[in-house]
Amino acid sequence: MNADARAFLEKNRSAAMTTLRADGSPHTVRVGIAVVDGKIWSSSTQDRARTRHLRRDPRSTLFIFDATPRYLTLDCRVNIVEGAYVPEQSVRLFQVMQQDMSPAPPEGHILWYGQPKTIDEFKQTMVDEQRIIYEFHVVRAYGLYAGNLGR
């Protein structure tokens, strides 16, 4: 991915994620994403259809967009991150996702469904909801983002 594509990705957190059903047909949902320590992450749960799809076939496409005609499409292979470290990793993911919010979450809190939770409450919610993290490994990047708009 070139520098312009990475800059677009780091500024935009709204995406559509497409996975493949067992019959090969696409399944597309809206997700939030963020670049955390150089990796593209999204949060999900063990029981989601897209998680089942990825366990069978790790290919996915992310379509990242903003309020303009610009977009970035990423064909990816997805690693499902699970285990004891996911609650702590989820804290980092949501801190990045919420860093530019206005109003910002109160200090030491993360917003969850519009309500502030302390870090410990948030971690427990991640455990209770059986949260996992999707880690996207880019195979191909294309689109009309800042650096190539109009080409």
N, C-alpha and C positions, 0 to 999 in steps of 0.2 A: 504494500500500500504506500502511495507516495505521501509527501508531507501535507499537501492540500487535502487529500482524502482523510488523513488522520486528524487534521485540524477540524474538519467538518464533523467527523465522528465524535470528537471530544466536546463539541459545543451542542450536540443534539442527542437527546436521550429518548426520543420517541421512535419506535420502530415497529414494523410488522415482521413477524417471524413465521417462516414457512417450513414445515416438516412434511415428511411423506408417510401417508397411511400404508398399511400392508398391501393394498391393491395398487399402490403407486400414485394415487391421486393426492393433490396438495391439501394441506391443512394449514390455514393461516390465521394467526391471532396477533393482537396488539400487545407489545411488551415494552418495558422500560429497560434501557441498557446504560452502561457506563464503562469507561476505560479506567480500570483500577490497576495501578502498578504495571501499566503497559499491556494489560490483558482486557479483552472485551468480555464483560460479565452481564448476566441477567439472572434474576431470582425466579424460582418456581417451586413446585412441590412434587413429591413422589408420585401423587395420584393423577397428575394432569395427562391428558391425551398426548400432548407433545412430548412429555417425558417417555411415555411408552413407545412412541414413534422413534425417538432418538436412541432408545436402548436397542431397538431392532436395526436402525439405519441412522448413523450419526450425521448424515448430511442435512444441512439447513441453509436457508437463505434469509438474510436480514435485509430489510428495506428501510433505511434510515432517512428521515425527512424533516423538513422545517416548514415554516409558514409560507415559503416562497416556492418557485418551481424547482428548487434544488433538491437533489436526493443522492444517496449513495447506496449501492447494492453490494452486499458482501456474500459471496458463496463461501460456505464454511463447513468445517467438520467440528462437531461439538463434543466436548468432554463434559460429562456430568460429574460435578464435584459434590461429594457427600461425605458425611462423617462428623466427627466431634468438632472439627474446626469451622464448619459451615456457619454457626451462629456468629462467631467473631469475624469471619470473612463477610458475612451479611452486613454487619455493622459498618465495615469499611465501604462496601458497595453502596449502601444507602446514604452514608455520609457524602460520598462523591455525587450521587444522584441528586441530593438535596442541597448541595453547597451554594447554588445560585438562586435558591427559592426566595421569594419575597411575599410575605414575611418568612424569614428563616425560622427553622425549629428553635426552640429555646436551647440555650447552652446545655450540653450533656444529654440531649434528647434526640430522638428520631421520630419523625411523623409516620404514623401507620394508620392508613385509612383516615387521614385528616386529624388524628389525635396524637398529641405528644406522648411518647413512652421514654422512660429512662433507658439507658443502655442495657441494664440488667433485665428490665421488663421486655425490651425488644428481643434480646437473646432468648429469653424463655419463650416468647411468641414464635421465634424461628424453630425452636425445638418442638413446641406444641403442634405447629402446622407442618412439621416434617419437611422443612425447607431444604432445597438444594440450590446449587448455582450452576448455570450453564456457562461454560468457558468456550468461546468461539475462536477457532483457529482459521484465519482467512486463507482461502484457496485462490480466490479471484475477487477483485474489486473493480467496479465500474459505476458510471452514473454521470449526472450533471451537478457537480458540487462546485464550490467557489473557484477552484483553480482551472476548471475546464468548462465552465458555463459558456455556452454559445459556440463551442467548437463543433 
